[in-house]
Amino acid sequence: MNPTAPGADLPEHPDFLWDNPEPKRSYDVVVVGGGGHGLATAYYLAKVHGITNVAVLEKGWLAGGNMARNTTIIRSNYLWDESSGIYEHSLKLWEGLEEDLGYPILFSQRGVLNLAHSLQDVRDSVRRVEANKLNGIDAEWVDAAGVKEICPIVNTSPDVRYPVLGATYQPRAGIAKHDYVAWGFARAAAALGVDLIQDCEVTGIETTAGRVTAVDTTRGRIAAGKVALCAAGHSSVVAKMAGFDLPLVSHPLQALVSELLEPVHPTVVMSNAVHVYVSQAHKGELVMGAGIDSYVGYGQRGAFHIIEDQMAAALELFPVFARAHLLRTWAGIVDVTPDASPIVGLTPVENLFVNCGWGTGGFKATPGVGDCFAHTVAKGKPHRYAEPFTLDRFTTGALVDEHGAAAVAH
């Protein structure tokens, strides 16, 4: 590890990546939510904008929410210009993030295949590839033989329920180790002077004359010049404390991993028709998921009917996994907007900012939205990549509708 990297010289507890300080009575910026987005926002506030009197408040432990409950897929091959802009910005940051943080994140650019199983899938996929190319994003269309060449274990037989007709392929896409990413951001932010405060739940937001002044927490009142909300599935609950509603619904999203296997799966494969996506983690377990649960809720546990559906879908594509054993299952809480795109920007309360609504795309956006949201908080106006995702689009009607464009939503 580079001894001159951020956080390498933490003075008080050299055996830890960061300290656990008592909260101060006031901060220039309070970030609510100690997941990937909150930690990245704090890091870029300190590094890029020189704002170091910052506290990150987490009601549990750092990165214990969706950051620890996602499936680590990273890609930028979205259809719409607005979406591809912010995700490509993020992907470029991913490509230099390990060096920037001075911490290993196991970023593996193994590519992603989005499979097509019908003629309409093919048309939509080719359209998305051409749109990606116009935006300077690496993307290509491969036929069934090309899919087999990239990922030999995919079943491309024509005699199945959903035959593989081809796929989009983004070679620069991949995966990273989610907890390492969080630890890297936390370590670097702490080294720049940010206070990372765990076991500190926000219970209220104080405002005076339409301006945020403080947050009430289980560890006391904390005055704040600005407050940045990064609470993912609980964003609507926190916003309500400040007196406004967000157009969000929160759903559980389940995923699972298998026992450890030898390396057999070289890329990421996603299928909307079969409705599953599968990658293989660095240690060897298969990581699988599908769409969100249909009901609204805040559960963080798996369920047998979802396991059964995911296993059936996976075996459609990967018969080689028929005898693999399930290791564990879990759920995260995803916040979804009406157009399946995020909300990043200002709120009706002055100096209160919100970053939410990422649905199932939050992990891949971590460094990109951290950079954009930090800029928005520091400057008081949206970063150019965040401008299409402001809250007022639900009034103007300028939606960024990714529902039909994102394949399996991840």
N, C-alpha and C positions, 0 to 999 in steps of 0.2 A: 504494500500500500504506500502511496506517495506521502512522505512525511510532511510535505508542504501543502497538502490538499486541505480544503476547508474542513475544519473540525478536528484535524490531526493534533492540534495543540490545546484541546479542551483542558483547562488547568485543574479543576477541583477533583474530578473523578475520572482518571485516565482509563479505568476499566470499563466505562460506559460511553455510549455514543453521544449522549446528551444528559444534561442535568434535569432534575425535577424541582424547579424552584417554586417558592410560594408566590402567588400572584401579587403584583404591585397594585397600588390603589388606582393607578391610571396608566393608560397607554395611548400612543398616537393612533394605533390601529389595533383593533381586536378582531381576530379571525375566529369565527365560530365553526368548529369542525376540524378535527385533527386527522383527517384522511389524506389521501394523495393530493387532492385539489387544495385543501387548506394548507398543507405543508409546503406545496410548491408555490402557492401564492405568497406565503410568508418569506420563503427563500428569495423569490424574485423581487419582492418589496425591498428586502435588505440588500441584495446583490446589485440589482439594476438601478434602483431608485434611492438607495441610501437611507431608507426608512427602517431603522433597527429597533426602535422602541415599539415592539410588536409582541402581542401575546396570541398564541394559538390555544384555544380552549377546546378540550375534548371531554365529553361526559364519561367515556370509558377509558380505554387505553389507545394510544396513538395507532392509527391505521387498523383498528379493530372492527370497523364496519365494512362497507363495500370494498375497501381496499384489500381486505383480507378474504373477501368472499366473491371475487370475480374470477374470470377465466383467462386473463392476461393477454388477450388478443390485441394486437396493434396493427392498424392499417389506415389508409387515407383514401381508398378508392370509392368515395361517395359520389353520388350523381350530381347533386346541385353544386354550383360554383361556391356558394356560401359555406356549405359543409366541407367540401374538399379543401377550401382555403384554410380553415382553422385546423383540420385534421392533418393536412400536409405540413403546416407550420409546426404542429406537434411532432410529426414523424421526423422532421429535420432536427428538432431538438433531441429526440430520442437517440438519433445517430451520434450525437456528441455528448450525451448526458453522463455516461460513465466517467469520461475524462473531466467534465465540468464539475461533477460532484466529488471526484476523487474517491469513488466507492463502486464496487462491483454491483451491477444490476442484472447480469446474465441476459443482456439484450441479444436475441438471436433472430436475424433476418432470414427466416426460412421460407418466406412467401406464404400467400394465402390463395386458395382456390375457392371460388364461389360457383358451385355446380349449377348447370342448366339441365332440366329434365323434360322440357316441352318446347315446342316451337316458339311460344310466347316468351318463355324463359330466355331462349337464344336471342330473340329480337331485343328484349330488355337488356340483356347482358352486353351485347355488341354496342348498343346505344351508350351504355355506361362506360365501356372501354373507350369509345371515341370521345365522350365528354371528358374523361380523365386525361386523355392525351392532349386535348385542347387546353387543359389546365396544367400541363407539364408534369403530370403524375404518371409514373411507370405503370402501365397496364397493357394487357394483351389478351386476345381471345385464343383459346386452345381447343381443339376438337377432342373427342373421346380418347383417341390415341395419345394426344398430348397430355391429357389428364393422367393416363396410365404411365407415361414416361416420367412425369413429375412425382407421382405418388403411386407406386406399383401395387399397393395393397387395396386400392379402391376397386370395387367391383364394377367394371364397365361392360358387363354382359348385356346384350339387348333383351334378354329373356327375364327381366325383372319388372317389378311393378312400376318403378320410376327409372327407366334407363338413363344413363348419363350421356347427354348429347354433346357436352363440352363444358367449358368453364371460363370465367374470367380469372386472370392470374396477375397478382401484384408481387413481383419478386422481393421488393424492399420491405414488405410486411413481415410480421413475425410475432414473437412473444418476449416477455421479460419476467423476471422474478418479482412478484408484486411486493412482497414484504421487504426485499432488498431495496426496491425503489423508494418505499416509504422511509426506511432507515437512512438511506442516502440523503434524501431531502431534509429529514429531521436533523441529522448530524450536521449538515452544512448550514442550515438555518440557525441552529444553536450556536455554532461557531461564530456567526455574524452578529450575535447578540439577541436573537429572538428567544422569548420565554415560551417553552412548551409545557403546558399545564394540563395534566391528566386528572381524571376523576373530578371534573369541574363542569357540571351541567348548567347550561343557561336556562334560567327559569323565568326571565322577563327582560324586556328591552325598554329602557326609559327614553322618552323624547320630550323635548321642550320646544314649543312654537314650531312644530313640524321638523325638528332636527334631532338626530340621535345624540344622546349625551352619555349613556352608560348601559351596561348589561348587569342584570342581577343573576347571581350564580349560587350554587350550593356551597361555594367557598367565599361568598361575600360579594358586595357591590364593586364593580370595576368601571371606572369612568373611561370614556373612549372618545377620541376625536373623530374616528371613523370606525364603522363596523362592517366587516365583510362576511357574508353568510355563505358557508360551504358545507351545508348540512345534508346534502343528498336526499335520501328518502324522507327525512324529517324537515325538509326546507319549508314546506307549507305550514307546519306546526310552529316553527320559529318565526316565520313572517307574520303569523297571526298575532304573536306577542307584540309586534310593532304596529298592529292595527290595519294590516292590508292582507288581501287574499292573493294567492298565486294560482294560476291555472294549471294545477298539478294533480295527478292521482298517483298513489304509491302502491306498487305491486311487489309481492315476493318474486324473486327470480332464482330458480333452483339450478344447481349444477352438481357434478359428482366426479370422483376420480377412481380409477381402478387400482389394483395392486401394482407393484413395480414390475415392469416388463423390460425385456431387452429393447434397444432402439430399433423400431420397425417403421415408425411413422415420420417421414422427413419434413412435413410441411403442416399447414393448417387447412382443414377441409370444412367447408360450410355448405349446407344445403337447405333451401327454404321449403322445397316440396317434401322431402323426407323429414325435414325440420329437426336437424341436429347439426352440431359442429363439433369437431374432434381435433385435438392436438395432443402431442406427447411432451410432457414436461421434462426438464433436464434430468431429474432423478429416474424417470422411466414410467411414471404413472400416466395413463390416458386421462385427459381432461375433457369432459363432455358437458354440453348444455344445449338448451333450445330456447323457446320463447318464454315470456313472462307468464306467471299464473294469471288466470282470467279474473280472479277476485281481487278486490282492494284489501290490503292488509300490511302488517308490519312484521310478519313472521320471518324467522331466520333459520328455518329448519327444512329438511327435505321431506318428501312424502313418497309412499310406495307407488302410487299411480304414475307419478312423474318419472320415477326410476324405470318403471316398466316401459313407458312410452319412449324414453330416451334410449334404452337398451334395444328395443325393437327397431328404432330408426337407425341406430349405429350399425346394427348387424345387416341392415339392407345394403349399406355401403361397404362395410368391413367384415365380411364373414370370418376373417382370420381371428377376430376377437371373440368368437363364440364361447370360448371356455375361460375368458378372462373373469376375474372375480372383482366385485365391487369392494372398494376400501372404505369410502365415506361419502356422505352427501350433505349439502348445506344450502342455504338461500341467502341472498342479499336483498336489500330493499331499494327498488329502482323507482325514481320519480319521473313521470312521463307527462309531457305536454301534449296539447291537441295536435301539433304538427310533428311530433317526435323529434324535435330539435331543442337545444338547450336555451336557457335564459341566462344571459350574462350582461350585467350592467347596473344602471341606477334604479332606484325604487321611488315610490311616492314620498318616502322619508329622506330628508336631506342627509347626506354623508352615510347613508345605509345602502350597501351594495349587495347584489345577490348573484350567485353562480349556482345554478341548479338545472333540473330538467334534462339531464344527460341520458336518462333512460338506461340503456345497456351499453352506452358508448363511453362511459366516464373514464375508464382506466386508460384507454388509448390516447385520450386528450390530456392526460395529467400534466406533462411539462408545457404543452401549448397553451392550455387555458390558465395554468398558473402564471405564465408570462403575461398573457392578455388581461387577466383579471387584476394582477398586480398593477399593470399600467392604468387600468380603469380606475382603481382605487386611488392610486397616487395622483393621477391627473384630473380626476373628477369627470372624465368623459370616456366613452368606450374606445378601446383599441380598435384599429381598423378591421381586424379579423373578427371582432366581437360585435361590430355595428349591426350586422343583420339579425342578431339574436337578442336585441333589447326587448324589454317587457312590452313596450308600446306596439309591437307588431300585432298583438292580439286585438288592438283597437283599430289600427290602420288596415289590417288585413294582409300585410306583406309577409305571409307565412313562408317558412322554409320546410316544405312537406317532404320528409324523408320516409314516410310510412311505406310507400310502394317502391322505394329505390334502394333499400339497404340490405336486401336479401334477409337471411336471419339477422336479427337486429344488431348483433355484435359486429 
